[in-house]
Amino acid sequence: MSIDQRGPAVARTVSPPVSARRPSPSPAKAVVVIAPLSLTIALGLWGIHRKNTMWGDEAVTYQLAHRDLSQIWLTAQHVDLVHALHYAVMHEIFGLFGGGLLTLRLPSVLAMSVAASGVGLLGLRLAGPRAGLLAGLVFPLLPQVQKYAQEGRSYAMVCALVTWATYALVVSVPHRARWRWAVYGFTMLLACLLHEFAVLVLVAHGVTLVVSRVPRPVLRAWSVAAAGVVAGLLPLAIRSAGQSGQVSWIDGPVRLPGFLAVAVVGVACALAPLGVRGPVRLSALAVPIVVLPGLLLLTASLVKPLFVDRYVLYSSIGIALLLGAWMDYFLRRQRTSRYAWIAAVAVLAALVPTSVSLRTPQSRTNDVTAIGATVRKEGRPGDGLLYLSGRYRAWTAANPEDTRFLTDLALAQDPVSSNTLAGVELPAQGIAARMLEFDRIIAVRDPAGAHSPTNPQEETKTSTLRRHFREYGTTRVNGARVTVYVRDHDPSPKAGPGSNSPEASGGLMG
């Protein structure tokens, strides 16, 4: 803008190439990169330990990342192949920086920070500096982004890779250089290998290009890159299809209302005349990212339940872009910024309770730290330990000290030596025989009403407890129940150091 005002004639005379070049966007780029990155890191580090607690999925990451690479690969052949690359990455990070709780979660904080910078740059390129800055700052404030920026899982990394793949897509449209499309394809493939459902964003990108009416060579280049991504993902998809039991716990859409609310807000923002810069419109890019991956997953769920909101976490990229551009449009229309500041303060105040709650142990589905501590408290040396079902063995595996003095009654082979997540259990008759050798059993099971698998081993566990033991007390913790069972011939068991009598432990409920 300033170049046009100075006088184009002089610019053409002195140096024609300079007059044709746009002003350097370096200052704007620096702001939209550094400000969102800094805010995301600050929010990510705030309460990152969650009172030194860990939830079930993180515990799986923690355990597998501590195994060597060959063990991770062998385990992935049996279960959780879709997360194998993430476990391998975390194994290397643990090797460099130690395997503590901070190391488990810090990569997600950094990945989400990189994603926030990418969102800012996307907004800058598509709608201008202020829209980019606002989009980049909105992104880390979204509750879902705050949540998964502090979890030791792959979702933040996937979100970062999808963000930068999307940026590579937008940059590649006008330039058409092959190496740019190669970068786009490679980045998307990495995202898909970290989590298969990242492939759904390819559909969103394709719709964006069609709606934007890009030239045929651009569509061909994108098609080749997308085909390469699908081809690279196909072996993993075929192998992991045999492990569909990993998502058997999904009996319906998980947190669907939140996704629908975001989609509605995003579409509403897109109705405003948002800023347009370049061949790809911001709304044409952002709306498909917000809507299509989740919609496709919901459609697939008609055959098999698969929808979980975190599987399409990268839809946050689209909603942040739309909100940032809408706020930029609002500010351009207003003669005074007073109302904008009032609205911003109100939104931030409304986010505070949610942000605080996300940093508590109760914000997650379960708390394996509390489960293990309860087992340790209620158990006495020599007691039997029983998991109902066996897959819950992973809940206490993060800290072996919690179960060190207890005997795992159903275990035939431990998780590490069997290259599994929860070990290999004895046949049903062997489990029953071992249970009858003990007068006290500590049982770890899911919350009342939660889904448990049915097989001979699990049926034997419950029937043996029902016929030969009586419940002495149950402690309920976040996501589980820890129950003490005693043999019928022992009507008044002694209360040991980890007293299990109702009188001695206020946390027990009959």
Stockholm file with secondary structure:
# STOCKHOLM 1.0

chainA/1-510         MSIDQRGPAVARTVSPPVSARRPSPSPAKAVVVIAPLSLTIALGLWGIHRKNTMWGDEAVTYQLAHRDLSQIWLTAQHVDLVHALHYAVMHEIFGLFGGGLLTLRLPSVLAMSVAASGVGLLGLRLAGPRAGLLAGLVFPLLPQVQKYAQEGRSYAMVCALVTWATYALVVSVPHRARWRWAVYGFTMLLACLLHEFAVLVLVAHGVTLVVSRVPRPVLRAWSVAAAGVVAGLLPLAIRSAGQSGQVSWIDGPVRLPGFLAVAVVGVACALAPLGVRGPVRLSALAVPIVVLPGLLLLTASLVKPLFVDRYVLYSSIGIALLLGAWMDYFLRRQRTSRYAWIAAVAVLAALVPTSVSLRTPQSRTNDVTAIGATVRKEGRPGDGLLYLSGRYRAWTAANPEDTRFLTDLALAQDPVSSNTLAGVELPAQGIAARMLEFDRIIAVRDPAGAHSPTNPQEETKTSTLRRHFREYGTTRVNGARVTVYVRDHDPSPKAGPGSNSPEASGGLMG
#=GR chainA/1-510 SS CHHHHHCHHHHHHHCHHHHHSCCCCHHHHHHHHHHHHHHHHHHHHTTTTTTTCCCHHHHHHHHHHTSCHHHHHHHHHHSCGGGHHHHHHHHHHHHHHCSSHHHHHHHHHHHHHHHHHHHHHHHHHHHCHHHHHHHHHHHHHSHHHHHHTTSSSSHHHHHHHHHHHHHHHHHHHHHCCHHHHHHHHHHHHHHHHHCGGGGHHHHHHHHHHHHTTCCHHHHHHHHHHHHHHHHHHHHHHHHHHTTGGGGTTCCSCBSHHHHHHHHHHHHHHHTSCCCCCSSSCHHHHHHHHHHHHHHHHHHHTTTSCCCBGGGGTTHHHHHHHHHHHHHHHHHHHCSCSHHHHHHHHHHHHHHHHHHHHTTSGGGSSCCHHHHHHHHHHHCCTTCEEEEESGGGGHHHHTCGGGGTTSEETTEEECHHHHTSSSCEECCHHHHHHHHTTCSEEEEEECCTTCCCCCCHHHHHHHHHHHHHEEEEEEEEETTEEEEEEEETTCSSCCCCTTCCSTTTCTTCBC
#=GC SS_cons         CHHHHHCHHHHHHHCHHHHHSCCCCHHHHHHHHHHHHHHHHHHHHTTTTTTTCCCHHHHHHHHHHTSCHHHHHHHHHHSCGGGHHHHHHHHHHHHHHCSSHHHHHHHHHHHHHHHHHHHHHHHHHHHCHHHHHHHHHHHHHSHHHHHHTTSSSSHHHHHHHHHHHHHHHHHHHHHCCHHHHHHHHHHHHHHHHHCGGGGHHHHHHHHHHHHTTCCHHHHHHHHHHHHHHHHHHHHHHHHHHTTGGGGTTCCSCBSHHHHHHHHHHHHHHHTSCCCCCSSSCHHHHHHHHHHHHHHHHHHHTTTSCCCBGGGGTTHHHHHHHHHHHHHHHHHHHCSCSHHHHHHHHHHHHHHHHHHHHTTSGGGSSCCHHHHHHHHHHHCCTTCEEEEESGGGGHHHHTCGGGGTTSEETTEEECHHHHTSSSCEECCHHHHHHHHTTCSEEEEEECCTTCCCCCCHHHHHHHHHHHHHEEEEEEEEETTEEEEEEEETTCSSCCCCTTCCSTTTCTTCBC
//
